[in-house]
Amino acid sequence: MDELFPLIFPAEPAQASGPYVEIIEQPKQRGMRFRYKCEGRSAGSIPGERSTDTTKTHPTIKINGYTGPGTVRISLVTKDPPHRPHPHELVGKDCRDGFYEAELCPDRCIHSFQNLGIQCVKKRDLEQAITQRIQTNNNPFQVPIEEQRGDYDLNAVRLCFQVTVRDPSGRPLRLPPVLSHPIFDNRAPNTAELKICRVNRNSGSCLGGDEIFLLCDKVQKDDRHRIEEKRKRTYETFKSIMKKSPFSGPTDPRPPPRRIAVPSRSSVVPKPALSLYVIPEHHQL
């Protein structure tokens, strides 16, 4: 193992024209809770972004331009540059010192990781965790030690995939590290996914003025709820009580429904929306 993936990387990085790592199934960004070691239960398994209740997926990489022996190391880094080693740990089979490391199947170029969980550290153990990262050289982007001290966002991490393969002469060849999308702790109110739990009505007059009450979980004071027409005109109000604006579309006995949704905290996560049906003026009581 150490021969293929030394703690100090002496091999030259791969050239752009050579093998490279591609993430073909990103981790699911929201909905997973980071667990403390003291909770005494499994940290779970990181699901893939296309994972559903009936079909489970997991983070998956593809090594393009190469099939053969190799080693992969997966570690946690901070969400924002310079992507410092994160104090949280990966736990599960083949994990040690906070990172995962294993040999790759030489007959495949696609590799999925099913047993990785995220274990969070308490603030009082932050310094000890960072010291461990330094001692084990768990530092994919070689961030200077003096920059590894300071504040950390404990509610978000990224997976960093580091793959070492063999060049034609049999020497270790380190491929450029690849970062996943951020993964957010579902326990934190400011990063958990917003969801409409209940709405008091799903229709309103085309003349506007109807009040709509939304019950949502994880709402923060700066969150905004929006009603959107299909033509992407957006009306915004604060909090969970909205007064519907007049429908500005053409006269139509059956106006198209508008959508009501809470905004996503991530531009890459689509938000489910409920339909809000417009009642034409001549149908008013």
C-alpha positions in Angstrom: 0.0 0.0 0.0 2.7 2.5 1.0 4.6 1.7 -2.3 1.6 2.8 -4.3 0.5 5.7 -2.2 3.4 7.1 0.0 2.6 9.7 2.6 5.0 12.0 0.8 4.3 12.1 -2.9 7.6 11.9 -4.9 6.1 11.2 -8.3 5.4 14.0 -10.7 1.8 14.9 -11.3 0.1 13.4 -14.4 0.1 15.5 -17.5 -3.2 16.8 -18.8 -3.0 14.3 -21.8 -2.6 11.3 -19.5 -5.0 9.5 -17.1 -7.3 11.7 -15.1 -10.0 11.3 -12.4 -13.6 12.2 -13.0 -16.5 12.2 -10.5 -19.4 10.6 -12.2 -21.7 10.4 -9.1 -21.4 13.3 -6.8 -22.2 12.9 -3.1 -25.7 14.1 -2.1 -25.2 17.6 -0.8 -28.0 17.8 1.8 -30.0 15.5 4.0 -27.1 13.7 5.8 -26.4 14.4 9.4 -22.8 14.5 10.6 -22.5 12.3 13.8 -20.3 12.6 16.8 -18.2 9.7 18.0 -19.8 9.8 21.4 -23.3 9.2 19.9 -22.3 5.5 19.8 -23.9 4.7 16.5 -22.9 4.3 12.9 -22.0 7.5 11.0 -24.1 6.2 8.1 -23.1 6.1 4.5 -22.7 9.0 2.2 -25.4 8.7 -0.5 -24.9 9.7 -4.1 -26.8 12.7 -5.6 -29.2 10.5 -7.5 -29.9 8.2 -4.5 -33.6 7.6 -3.7 -35.5 5.6 -1.2 -35.7 2.7 -3.6 -32.4 3.0 -5.5 -29.3 3.6 -3.6 -26.2 5.3 -5.2 -22.9 6.3 -3.7 -20.0 8.6 -4.6 -18.4 7.2 -7.7 -15.3 8.1 -9.7 -14.0 7.1 -13.1 -10.3 6.9 -14.0 -10.2 7.9 -17.7 -7.4 6.6 -19.9 -6.2 4.0 -17.5 -7.0 0.4 -16.3 -4.7 -1.3 -13.9 -3.4 -1.4 -10.4 -3.6 1.8 -8.3 -4.6 3.3 -5.0 -7.2 5.8 -4.0 -7.2 8.1 -0.9 -10.3 10.0 0.0 -10.1 12.7 2.6 -12.2 15.6 3.8 -11.2 19.2 3.0 -12.8 22.6 3.6 -15.5 23.9 1.3 -13.6 27.0 0.3 -10.1 27.5 -1.0 -7.3 26.9 -0.1 -9.1 23.6 0.8 -7.4 22.9 4.1 -7.6 19.4 5.7 -10.9 19.3 7.5 -11.0 18.3 11.2 -14.0 16.0 10.6 -13.2 12.4 9.8 -14.2 9.8 7.3 -15.1 6.5 9.0 -15.8 3.0 7.8 -13.9 0.1 6.3 -10.4 1.0 5.2 -10.5 4.3 7.0 -7.8 5.4 9.4 -6.5 8.8 10.8 -9.6 10.4 9.3 -9.1 9.4 5.7 -10.0 6.4 3.5 -7.3 4.5 1.6 -7.5 1.3 -0.5 -6.3 -0.5 -3.5 -8.3 -0.1 -6.7 -9.6 -3.1 -8.6 -7.2 -3.4 -11.6 -9.9 -4.7 -13.9 -12.2 -1.7 -13.6 -12.0 2.0 -14.3 -15.2 2.9 -12.4 -15.1 2.8 -8.6 -17.9 3.4 -6.2 -17.5 4.0 -2.4 -20.4 2.6 -0.4 -19.2 2.5 3.2 -18.0 6.0 3.9 -19.5 8.0 6.8 -18.7 11.5 8.2 -17.8 11.7 11.9 -17.6 15.3 13.3 -15.4 16.5 16.0 -16.3 18.8 18.9 -15.0 22.3 19.0 -12.8 21.5 22.0 -11.1 18.7 19.9 -10.5 20.9 16.9 -6.8 21.5 17.6 -6.1 17.8 18.2 -7.7 16.9 14.9 -5.7 19.4 12.9 -2.5 18.2 14.6 -3.3 14.7 13.5 -3.8 15.8 9.9 -0.4 17.5 10.0 1.3 14.4 11.5 -0.2 12.0 9.0 0.5 14.4 6.1 -3.2 14.3 5.2 -2.9 17.5 3.2 -3.9 17.0 -0.5 -3.3 20.6 -1.5 -0.1 21.1 0.5 -1.6 24.0 2.5 1.2 25.5 4.7 0.9 24.5 8.4 0.5 28.1 9.5 -2.6 28.4 7.3 -4.2 25.3 8.8 -4.9 27.0 12.1 -7.9 29.3 12.6 -11.6 29.0 12.1 -13.3 26.1 10.3 -16.8 25.7 8.9 -17.9 22.6 10.8 -21.1 22.4 8.8 -19.7 21.7 5.4 -17.0 19.5 3.9 -15.8 18.3 0.5 -14.5 14.9 -0.5 -11.0 15.0 -2.1 -10.1 12.0 -4.3 -6.4 11.3 -4.8 -5.5 8.5 -7.1 -2.1 7.0 -7.7 -1.6 4.7 -10.7 1.4 3.2 -12.5 3.1 4.8 -15.5 4.3 2.6 -18.4 7.6 2.0 -16.7 5.9 0.8 -13.5 6.6 3.9 -11.4 3.9 5.5 -9.2 2.1 8.3 -11.0 0.0 10.7 -8.9 -3.0 12.1 -10.7 -4.3 15.6 -9.8 -6.7 15.6 -6.9 -10.4 16.0 -7.6 -12.9 17.7 -5.3 -16.6 16.8 -4.9 -19.4 19.3 -4.4 -19.9 20.5 -0.8 -21.7 18.2 1.6 -23.7 20.0 4.3 -24.6 18.9 7.8 -28.4 18.6 7.9 -28.4 19.4 11.6 -27.3 23.0 11.1 -30.3 25.3 10.5 -28.4 27.6 8.1 -27.3 24.7 5.8 -30.1 22.2 6.1 -32.5 21.9 3.2 -35.7 23.9 3.5 -38.9 22.1 3.0 -42.6 23.1 2.9 -44.3 21.1 5.6 -47.8 22.5 5.1 -49.7 25.2 3.2 -53.1 26.5 4.0 -54.4 26.8 0.4 -53.4 25.8 -3.2 -55.5 28.4 -5.1 -56.1 32.1 -5.2 -57.9 34.8 -7.1 -56.3 36.3 -10.2 -57.0 39.7 -8.6 -54.4 39.0 -5.9 -54.6 39.9 -2.3 -55.0 36.3 -0.9 -52.8 35.5 2.1 -51.0 32.2 2.0 -49.5 30.6 5.1 -46.5 28.3 4.8 -45.1 26.1 7.5 -41.5 25.2 6.9 -38.7 23.6 8.8 -35.2 25.0 9.3 -36.4 28.5 8.5 -34.0 31.4 9.1 -34.8 35.1 9.3 -33.1 35.8 6.0 -34.9 33.1 4.1 -37.4 34.2 1.4 -40.3 32.3 -0.1 -41.3 33.0 -3.6 -44.2 32.6 -6.0 -43.2 32.2 -9.6 -45.2 32.3 -12.8 -44.2 30.0 -15.6 -42.8 33.0 -17.4 -40.3 33.2 -14.6 -41.6 36.5 -13.1 -40.7 36.2 -9.4 -42.5 37.8 -6.5 -40.8 37.7 -3.2 -41.8 38.3 0.4 -40.1 37.6 3.7 -41.1 35.0 6.2 -43.9 32.5 5.9 -46.9 34.7 5.2 -47.3 35.9 1.6 -49.9 38.1 -0.1 -50.4 36.8 -3.6 -49.9 39.4 -6.3 -52.4 39.9 -9.1 -52.0 37.5 -12.1 -50.6 39.6 -15.0 -51.0 37.1 -17.8 -53.5 37.3 -20.7 -57.2 36.8 -20.1 -57.7 33.0 -20.1 -60.6 30.9 -18.6 -57.9 28.5 -17.4 -54.8 30.5 -16.4 -51.6 28.4 -16.0 -50.8 27.5 -12.4 -48.0 29.3 -10.7 -45.4 27.5 -8.6 -44.8 28.1 -4.9 -41.4 27.0 -3.4 -38.8 27.8 -0.9 -35.5 28.9 -2.3 -32.6 26.4 -2.4 -29.5 27.1 -0.4 -27.5 25.6 -3.2 -27.7 26.5 -6.9 -27.2 22.9 -7.9 -30.0 21.4 -5.8 -33.4 21.7 -7.5 -36.2 22.6 -5.3 -39.6 20.8 -5.3 -42.5 23.1 -5.9 -46.2 23.0 -5.2 -48.8 24.2 -7.7 -50.8 27.3 -7.0 -54.0 27.5 -9.1 -55.3 30.8 -10.3 -59.1 31.4 -10.1 -60.3 33.6 -13.1 -62.1 36.8 -12.2 -65.5 35.6 -13.6 -65.4 32.7 -11.2 -65.2 34.9 -8.1 -68.0 34.7 -5.7 
